[in-house]
Amino acid sequence: MNIAVTGAFGYSGRYITQRLLQAGHDVITLTNSLKRDNPFRDRVEAFPFNFDHPDLLAKSLDGIDVLINTYWVRFDHRLFTHRQAIANTKILFAAAKKAGVRRIVHVSITNPDLHSDLPYFQGKAEVEAELTALGLSYGILRPAILFGKEDILVNNIAWTLRRFPVFGMFGAGDYKLQPIYVDDLAVAIAEKVGGGANDIVNAIGPETFTYRQLVEHIKSALGLNRLVVALPPGLAYAACATVGVAVRDIVVTHEEIKGLMAGRLYVEAPPLGKTKLTEWVASRKDTIGRYYTSEMVRRLDRVSGYPSN
């Protein structure tokens, strides 16, 4: 089939594209990073998103059978916002329909909620509602968090453990999360392109951790003797903000802390992924966390490729 993937030069998009090419599909990408190195060379042609020119966006999708959408933003910033991401995604879906795309496979989040006061989860729910009302065949996958060579969360937990004698958690750390390996998600998405039925799947990994258990496991795998302590969320946020100034990044937001502590990254569902984070961390104990991974660098640097941890 002819398939369009958003962000094929980025994190999850790269894994998805690789799986699609291995399956024999023809792939193009829509991207904001036209100057970034194309790891697929002439096998994947790149087109700009053209959100401001929907007709050009639809033209880029002419002849495409399936659109795979990973486009989103992690938090609100003066340069990008959830409201803008929602509006752009709606433009993308409308362009896909106009171009004759028959199916959209969309990456969402666990526990989206139209009535949430958290912009990430409310926005994801709004985009899902737009897609399900579009009149096209759809598949929606809802991962909690991803881990892999280019990830941010697991790597930066390891980075913090390597550099500081004390690791502070937001509260008791008893809230749960279910990380899925990025390539397991890519395999599941590649399998969805050939389907016709509308479905929504929670894309979680085979292991469930409390946040404390996740931190303690990474600490143990790295062979470190660190004190992991419960802190008032406000104090832990202040500490993260201080680190953020040093690394020129937004380490975490109030909304992300609230969503994490509210259990938004946990669902009662069978696992979709097979790769265990515990085994993956053990296999990368010598490299994970050696360098800090910056969300802002990824957002602002549209030339350099994503480094592997």
Secondary structure, 3 states (H helix, E strand, C coil): CEEEEECCCCCHHHHHHHHHHHCCCEEEEEECCCCCCCCCHHHEEEEECCCCCHHHHHHHCCCCCEEEECCCCCCCECCECHHHHHHHHHHHHHHHHHHCCCEEEEECCCCCCCCCCCHHHHHHHHHHHHHHCCCCEEEEEEECCEECCCCCHHHHHHHHHHHCCEEEEEECCCCEECCEEHHHHHHHHHHHCCCCCCEEEEECCCCCEEHHHHHHHHHHHCCCCCEEEEECHHHHHHHHHHHHHHHCCCCCCHHHHHHHHCCCCCCCCCCCCCCCHHHHHHHCCCCCCCCCCCHHHHHHCCCCCCCCC
